[in-house]
Amino acid sequence: MLTVNEIFHSIQGESDQAGRPCVFVRLTGCDLRCVWCDTPYAFHEGRKLGVDQIMDAVSAYGCDLVEVTGGEPLLQEGVYELMDRLLAAGATVMLETGGQVSVARVPAAVVKIMDIKCPGSGESDKILWDNLPLLTARDQVKFVIADRADYEFAREVLCQHDLDTQCGAVLLSPVHDVLQPVTLAQWVLADRLPVRVQLQLHKYLWAPDTRGV
């Protein structure tokens, strides 16, 4: 049994799969309170669903790309059975995690997208650094950048841990309506960083505060 905030079919707005149709399973609950969080409604809102019910809801969309997100999905024990079931059903499964909970038990076939919290989030002291060696070429890391200090933090972590060679993609995303994307792009170009500058595509397709997209 899991507490689920919402299940919806939309366009993948981030990651190296941006632009693809995707089913999102958003679980309730998070132990972080990032300053720029755009889903605070997922802290508490939700309903109890069994894994069979979730699988039925996902399969109804007929989409083979599924992202399990939150909140922080790894706070719920039932998420591991859910990921196993999704994989067994033939889905490409992505997991978005804040990086403060161990990813050691995440099935190897799941694409882990780890959001490494920069200082501007107010939660950078919660990073579980032991997670980084567990990432593989299948996985991705994301830094959400609010200002120059965040950018320099991300650059240091990237270089110190050789994330560009360890992971499939390193993603730098400006906080929407806080840091101009062109500014971040200019910093990346000036430093010749081996990263992808990404925008939250769904916030350009729909209003930024729209739910279920």
PyMOL commands that set and color helices and strands:
alter all, ss='L'
color gray80, all
select helices_A, chain A and resi 40-42+51-59+73-75+79-88+119-121+124-126+129-134+148-161+163-166+181-191+202-205
alter helices_A, ss='H'
color red, helices_A
select strands_A, chain A and resi 2-11+21-27+47-49+65-69+92-97+111-115+140-145+169-174+196-197
alter strands_A, ss='S'
color yellow, strands_A
deselect
rebuild
show_as cartoon
